[in-house]
Amino acid sequence: MFDLKGRVAVITGASSGLGKQIATSFASRGANLVILARRIERLDKLKEELADLDIEVLPIKCDVTSTTDIDNAINFTEEKFGRVDILVNCAGASKDKGVLDMDDDEWDFTIDTDLTSVFKMTRAFGNLMKKNNYGRIINIASMYGLVGNTEIPTIAYHSSKGGVVNFTRAAAAELAKYNITVNCICPGYFYTELTTDVLDTDYFKEFAKTHVPMGRYGKAGELNAGVIFLASDEASYVTGAILPIDGGYTCV
């Protein structure tokens, strides 16, 4: 089960963090990769790291807020592989301020990067999937898309990730007739370039021990099983699902 050999998987934000972990896990299951990010040198390095596997890797420099960049990525992907089977929308960034202090530019930056980009990528690659009557779209949101919080004022992030959650449901309903499933994973506290400074503080480590039922942050790779499941043929009847992988944070 869960063999992805020969599938073509597109992953945004693949240059680091969760996106890189997801790309590596797909590669280990035999999927060919189209890896997107703004830092092409990191994508080239990841391709080198995967060179021993019997897969093809296509790195593409892409700003997921740019329709032009996304259109270029579609063209390169179709030219190389002729199709796409899996799309993982993982790219993201955030300006962290509360509702009373955030300015328009900070709000727009976060919404464009974390929500509008998911729409643009889904529109572009969903149309390519429609041609082949097959697709698996997996959106990486956040547990903060399901709840508020009292520790970090980050109103735009909550809003964008909440938008991704319900975008997933709406897109799943629309695309089911094309044999395209759309699902969403809501990670809890995982180390990435964007979170390390906060998660490494003594205060936040103590916070996690008392507020996360499992008493710890997520470890590298603990997101992968959920993503591989949702990307698989075996998950053909799963669509519109919202899967928290958060150590139990949103269950209490």
C-alpha positions as CSV (number, residue, x, y, z in Angstrom):
1,M,0.0,0.0,0.0
2,F,0.9,3.7,-0.4
3,D,3.3,3.1,-3.3
4,L,3.8,6.3,-5.3
5,K,6.2,4.9,-7.9
6,G,5.8,6.8,-11.2
7,R,3.5,9.5,-9.8
8,V,4.4,13.1,-10.4
9,A,4.3,15.2,-7.3
10,V,4.5,19.0,-7.1
11,I,5.6,20.5,-3.7
12,T,5.7,24.2,-3.0
13,G,8.0,25.5,-0.3
14,A,10.3,22.5,-0.9
15,S,13.5,24.3,-0.2
16,S,13.3,23.8,3.6
17,G,11.3,22.7,6.6
18,L,8.1,20.7,6.1
19,G,8.1,21.1,2.4
20,K,11.6,19.5,2.1
21,Q,10.6,16.7,4.4
22,I,7.4,16.0,2.4
23,A,9.4,16.0,-0.9
24,T,11.9,13.6,0.5
25,S,9.2,11.3,1.8
26,F,7.5,11.2,-1.6
27,A,10.9,10.5,-3.3
28,S,11.4,7.5,-0.9
29,R,8.0,6.2,-2.1
30,G,9.1,6.4,-5.8
31,A,7.4,9.6,-6.8
32,N,9.0,11.9,-9.4
33,L,9.2,15.4,-8.0
34,V,8.6,19.0,-9.2
35,I,10.0,21.1,-6.4
36,L,9.1,24.8,-6.2
37,A,10.6,27.6,-4.1
38,R,12.1,31.0,-4.5
39,R,15.6,29.8,-3.5
40,I,16.6,27.7,-6.5
41,E,20.1,26.9,-5.1
42,R,18.4,25.0,-2.2
43,L,16.2,23.1,-4.7
44,D,19.3,22.2,-6.7
45,K,20.9,20.9,-3.5
46,L,17.9,18.8,-2.6
47,K,18.0,17.3,-6.1
48,E,21.6,16.3,-5.5
49,E,20.6,14.7,-2.2
50,L,18.1,12.6,-3.9
51,A,20.3,11.6,-6.8
52,D,20.7,8.0,-5.6
53,L,17.0,7.3,-5.9
54,D,15.4,6.0,-9.1
55,I,13.3,9.1,-9.7
56,E,13.4,12.3,-11.7
57,V,13.5,15.7,-9.9
58,L,12.6,19.0,-11.6
59,P,13.6,22.1,-9.5
60,I,11.8,25.3,-10.5
61,K,12.3,28.8,-9.1
62,C,8.8,30.0,-8.3
63,D,7.2,32.7,-6.1
64,V,3.8,31.2,-5.4
65,T,2.2,34.7,-5.1
66,S,3.1,35.3,-8.8
67,T,0.7,34.1,-11.4
68,T,3.4,34.5,-14.0
69,D,5.8,32.2,-12.0
70,I,3.0,29.6,-11.5
71,D,2.2,29.6,-15.2
72,N,5.9,29.1,-16.0
73,A,6.0,26.2,-13.5
74,I,2.9,24.6,-15.2
75,N,4.6,24.9,-18.6
76,F,7.9,23.3,-17.4
77,T,6.0,20.5,-15.6
78,E,3.8,19.7,-18.6
79,E,6.8,19.8,-20.9
80,K,8.8,17.4,-18.7
81,F,6.2,15.0,-17.4
82,G,3.0,15.6,-19.4
83,R,0.9,15.5,-16.3
84,V,0.8,16.1,-12.5
85,D,-0.8,13.6,-10.1
86,I,-0.2,15.2,-6.7
87,L,0.0,18.8,-5.5
88,V,1.2,19.8,-2.0
89,N,0.6,23.4,-1.2
90,C,3.2,23.9,1.6
91,A,4.8,27.3,0.9
92,G,4.1,29.9,3.6
93,A,5.2,33.0,5.5
94,S,3.7,35.3,8.1
95,K,3.9,38.7,9.6
96,D,3.1,38.2,13.3
97,K,1.1,41.0,14.9
98,G,-2.2,41.3,16.6
99,V,-5.4,42.7,15.2
100,L,-5.0,46.2,16.7
101,D,-1.4,46.6,15.6
102,M,-1.1,45.0,12.1
103,D,-0.9,47.3,9.1
104,D,-2.4,46.7,5.7
105,D,0.9,45.6,4.1
106,E,1.6,43.0,6.8
107,W,-2.0,41.7,6.4
108,D,-1.8,41.5,2.6
109,F,1.7,39.8,2.7
110,T,0.4,37.0,4.9
111,I,-2.9,36.5,3.1
112,D,-1.2,36.5,-0.3
113,T,1.5,34.1,0.7
114,D,-0.6,31.6,2.8
115,L,-4.0,31.7,1.2
116,T,-4.1,33.4,-2.2
117,S,-1.2,31.3,-3.3
118,V,-3.1,28.1,-2.5
119,F,-5.9,29.3,-4.7
120,K,-3.6,30.2,-7.6
121,M,-1.7,26.9,-7.4
122,T,-4.9,24.8,-7.2
123,R,-6.4,26.6,-10.1
124,A,-3.3,26.1,-12.3
125,F,-2.4,22.5,-11.4
126,G,-6.0,21.5,-10.9
127,N,-6.7,22.3,-14.6
128,L,-3.8,20.0,-15.5
129,M,-5.1,17.3,-13.3
130,K,-8.6,17.7,-14.9
131,K,-7.2,16.8,-18.3
132,N,-6.2,13.3,-16.9
133,N,-9.2,12.9,-14.6
134,Y,-7.0,12.2,-11.6
135,G,-5.5,14.3,-8.8
136,R,-4.5,14.5,-5.2
137,I,-4.3,18.0,-3.7
138,I,-3.0,18.4,-0.2
139,N,-3.0,21.8,1.5
140,I,-0.8,22.4,4.5
141,A,-2.7,24.7,6.8
142,S,-2.1,24.9,10.6
143,M,-3.8,24.0,13.9
144,Y,-4.0,27.8,14.2
145,G,-6.5,27.6,11.3
146,L,-8.8,25.7,13.7
147,V,-8.4,27.7,16.9
148,G,-7.2,31.0,18.3
149,N,-4.3,31.4,20.7
150,T,-3.3,33.6,23.6
151,E,0.5,33.3,23.3
152,I,1.4,34.7,19.9
153,P,-0.5,37.7,18.4
154,T,-0.8,36.6,14.7
155,I,-4.2,37.5,13.4
156,A,-3.4,37.3,9.7
157,Y,-1.9,33.8,10.1
158,H,-4.9,32.5,11.9
159,S,-7.1,34.1,9.2
160,S,-5.1,32.8,6.2
161,K,-4.9,29.2,7.6
162,G,-8.6,29.2,8.5
163,G,-9.2,30.2,4.9
164,V,-7.1,27.3,3.7
165,V,-9.2,24.9,5.8
166,N,-12.5,26.0,4.2
167,F,-11.0,26.5,0.8
168,T,-10.1,22.8,1.0
169,R,-13.7,21.9,1.7
170,A,-15.0,24.1,-1.1
171,A,-12.5,22.9,-3.7
172,A,-13.1,19.2,-2.7
173,A,-16.8,19.7,-3.4
174,E,-16.1,21.3,-6.8
175,L,-13.3,19.0,-8.0
176,A,-14.7,15.6,-7.0
177,K,-16.4,15.1,-10.3
178,Y,-12.9,15.2,-12.0
179,N,-11.6,12.4,-9.7
180,I,-9.5,15.0,-7.8
181,T,-9.4,14.8,-4.1
182,V,-8.6,17.9,-2.0
183,N,-7.6,17.5,1.7
184,C,-5.9,19.5,4.4
185,I,-3.3,18.8,7.1
186,C,-3.1,21.1,10.1
187,P,0.3,20.7,11.7
188,G,1.0,21.7,15.3
189,Y,4.4,22.9,16.6
190,F,7.1,21.7,14.3
191,Y,10.6,23.2,13.9
192,T,11.0,25.2,10.7
193,E,13.1,28.3,9.8
194,L,10.0,30.4,10.7
195,T,9.4,28.8,14.1
196,T,12.8,27.8,15.6
197,D,13.5,31.1,17.4
198,V,10.1,30.9,19.2
199,L,10.1,27.2,19.9
200,D,13.6,27.2,21.3
201,T,12.7,29.6,24.1
202,D,12.4,28.2,27.6
203,Y,9.0,29.8,28.0
204,F,7.6,28.1,24.9
205,K,9.0,24.7,25.8
206,E,7.2,24.9,29.1
207,F,4.1,26.1,27.3
208,A,4.2,23.0,25.0
209,K,4.5,20.7,28.0
210,T,1.3,22.0,29.5
211,H,-0.8,22.7,26.4
212,V,0.1,19.9,24.0
213,P,-1.3,16.6,25.4
214,M,1.8,14.7,24.1
215,G,4.0,17.2,25.9
216,R,6.3,18.0,23.1
217,Y,6.8,19.5,19.6
218,G,6.4,17.4,16.4
219,K,9.5,15.6,15.2
220,A,10.9,15.7,11.7
221,G,9.0,13.1,9.6
222,E,5.9,12.9,11.8
223,L,3.9,14.8,9.2
224,N,4.9,12.4,6.4
225,A,2.5,9.5,7.1
226,G,-0.5,11.7,6.8
227,V,0.6,13.3,3.6
228,I,1.6,10.0,1.9
229,F,-1.8,8.5,2.9
230,L,-3.7,11.5,1.4
231,A,-1.6,11.3,-1.8
232,S,-2.1,7.6,-2.3
233,D,-4.5,5.7,-4.5
234,E,-5.8,4.0,-1.4
235,A,-7.2,7.3,-0.2
236,S,-9.5,7.6,-3.3
237,Y,-12.7,8.1,-1.2
238,V,-11.2,10.7,1.2
239,T,-11.9,14.3,0.2
240,G,-12.6,17.5,2.1
241,A,-10.9,16.0,5.2
242,I,-9.1,18.2,7.7
243,L,-6.4,16.3,9.5
244,P,-4.7,17.8,12.5
245,I,-1.2,16.5,13.3
246,D,-0.6,18.4,16.4
247,G,0.1,16.1,19.3
248,G,-3.5,16.6,20.5
249,Y,-3.4,20.4,20.8
250,T,-6.8,21.0,19.2
251,C,-8.6,18.1,21.0
252,V,-8.6,19.9,24.4
